[in-house]
Amino acid sequence: MSRRAKNVDATRLRIVEAAVSLHGTVGPAATTVSAVAEAADVTRTTVYRHFPHLESLFAACSAHWMSRLRTRPDPGEWAHLEEPEARLRGALRQLYAFYREGQDMLRHVQRDAEALPPSHAAAVREQQQSMVQLALAAWPARQRTKTRAALVGHAMGFDTWQSLCVHEGLGDEAAVRAMLRLACS
């Protein structure tokens, strides 16, 4: 790889890491291109040269942040579980571990949801809804009621985990058991 290409890649990485840091500390709503440029020690023009659209910066930021996490939800690991409670337990354990590791960033991103690019916000909603539907699919059709769907969606939400585990002090496993009792009864 040429020296110039290495410098371009290094600059791009500095910009992405600056955006990740700002999103995780002040939140997306307070993260300006000027702040990203300053934190990355580049000009605003350089930021725009690498990321001409806010959506592209958000996508790179999200991908970079996710790549650094040890825990990420993987529906493939629990989708094969046929028993409803086992499938939901697998999903909640993964999600709650992910929420615990990423809570600072997730708290800021959720708080600033209105500031997210529409395409990014829609992708997050779609992914969450997809996981809820996958968890619900373990129940027989007649048991996939609107109430059950609401309870499963609630159990899988970051705000539910935050309420139970951060604000009320439950451990992740205790929160999983509580949500299983609620959604599976």
C-alpha positions in Angstrom: 0.0 0.0 0.0 1.4 3.4 -0.9 2.2 5.9 1.8 -0.5 8.3 0.6 -3.2 5.5 0.8 -2.0 4.7 4.3 -2.3 8.4 5.3 -5.8 8.6 3.8 -6.9 5.4 5.7 -5.3 6.8 8.9 -7.1 10.1 8.5 -10.4 8.3 7.9 -9.9 6.2 11.0 -9.1 9.3 13.1 -12.4 10.9 11.9 -14.4 7.8 12.7 -12.8 7.4 16.1 -13.5 11.0 16.9 -17.1 10.6 15.9 -17.4 7.4 18.0 -15.9 9.2 21.0 -18.2 12.2 20.7 -21.3 10.2 20.2 -20.4 8.2 23.3 -19.7 11.2 25.5 -21.9 14.1 24.3 -24.3 12.2 22.1 -25.1 12.5 18.4 -27.2 15.6 18.8 -24.3 17.6 20.2 -21.7 16.1 17.8 -21.0 18.6 15.0 -18.8 18.2 12.0 -16.6 21.0 13.5 -16.3 19.0 16.7 -15.4 15.9 14.9 -12.8 17.7 12.8 -11.3 19.3 15.9 -11.1 16.0 17.7 -9.6 14.3 14.7 -7.2 17.2 14.1 -8.4 17.7 10.6 -10.4 20.4 8.8 -14.1 20.3 8.2 -13.4 20.0 4.5 -11.4 16.8 5.2 -14.3 15.4 7.2 -16.6 16.1 4.3 -14.1 14.7 1.7 -14.2 11.4 3.6 -17.9 11.5 4.5 -19.9 13.7 2.1 -23.2 12.7 3.8 -24.1 12.5 7.5 -25.4 9.0 6.8 -22.0 7.8 5.7 -20.3 9.1 8.8 -23.0 7.5 11.0 -22.7 4.2 9.2 -18.9 4.2 9.6 -19.2 5.3 13.2 -21.7 2.5 14.0 -19.7 -0.2 12.3 -16.5 0.8 14.0 -18.1 1.0 17.4 -19.8 -2.4 16.9 -16.5 -3.9 15.8 -14.9 -3.0 19.1 -17.5 -4.7 21.2 -17.0 -8.2 22.7 -20.7 -8.9 22.8 -23.1 -8.4 19.9 -26.6 -9.9 19.4 -26.4 -12.8 17.0 -30.0 -14.1 16.3 -28.5 -17.1 14.5 -27.3 -18.4 17.9 -30.9 -18.5 19.4 -33.1 -18.6 16.3 -32.8 -22.4 16.1 -34.2 -22.8 19.7 -37.7 -24.1 19.2 -39.1 -23.7 22.7 -40.4 -20.2 23.1 -38.9 -19.6 26.6 -35.5 -20.9 25.6 -35.5 -18.7 22.5 -36.4 -15.6 24.4 -33.9 -16.4 27.1 -31.1 -16.8 24.5 -32.1 -13.5 22.9 -32.4 -11.6 26.2 -29.1 -12.9 27.5 -27.3 -11.7 24.4 -29.1 -8.4 24.3 -28.6 -7.6 27.9 -24.8 -8.4 27.7 -24.7 -6.1 24.6 -26.6 -3.4 26.5 -24.3 -3.7 29.5 -21.1 -3.4 27.4 -22.5 -0.6 25.2 -24.6 1.3 27.7 -22.9 4.7 27.5 -23.2 4.9 23.7 -26.6 3.4 23.6 -27.9 5.8 26.2 -26.7 8.8 24.2 -27.9 7.4 20.9 -31.4 6.6 22.3 -31.6 10.0 24.0 -30.7 11.7 20.7 -32.8 9.5 18.5 -34.4 12.5 16.8 -30.9 13.7 15.7 -30.0 10.4 13.9 -30.1 10.4 10.1 -33.5 8.9 9.1 -31.9 5.9 7.3 -29.9 5.0 10.4 -32.9 5.4 12.8 -35.0 3.2 10.4 -32.3 0.5 10.3 -32.1 0.4 14.1 -35.9 0.1 14.4 -36.0 -2.6 11.6 -33.3 -4.6 13.3 -35.0 -4.4 16.7 -38.4 -5.4 15.2 -36.8 -8.3 13.3 -35.3 -9.7 16.5 -38.7 -9.3 18.3 -40.4 -11.2 15.4 -37.8 -13.9 15.5 -38.3 -14.4 19.2 -42.1 -14.4 18.8 -42.0 -17.0 15.9 -41.2 -19.7 18.5 -44.7 -19.5 19.9 -47.6 -21.2 18.1 -49.5 -18.8 15.9 -52.5 -18.6 18.2 -50.3 -17.5 21.1 -48.6 -14.7 19.2 -51.1 -12.2 20.5 -50.7 -8.4 20.4 -50.1 -8.5 24.1 -47.4 -11.1 23.9 -45.7 -9.2 21.0 -45.8 -6.0 23.2 -44.3 -7.9 26.2 -41.5 -9.5 24.1 -40.7 -6.1 22.5 -40.6 -4.5 25.9 -38.4 -7.2 27.3 -36.0 -6.8 24.4 -35.7 -3.0 24.7 -32.6 -1.1 25.9 -34.8 1.1 28.0 -36.2 -2.0 29.8 -32.7 -3.3 30.5 -31.6 0.1 31.7 -34.6 0.5 34.0 -34.2 -3.0 35.6 -30.4 -3.3 35.7 -29.1 0.3 36.0 -31.8 2.1 37.8 -33.2 -0.8 39.9 -29.9 -2.7 40.4 -30.9 -6.1 39.1 -28.2 -8.3 37.6 -28.7 -9.2 33.9 -29.7 -12.8 34.8 -32.3 -11.6 37.3 -33.7 -9.2 34.7 -33.8 -12.0 32.1 -35.8 -14.2 34.6 -38.2 -11.4 35.4 -38.9 -10.7 31.7 -39.3 -14.4 31.0 -42.0 -14.6 33.7 -43.7 -11.6 32.2 -43.6 -12.6 28.6 -44.0 -16.3 28.9 -46.9 -16.5 31.3 
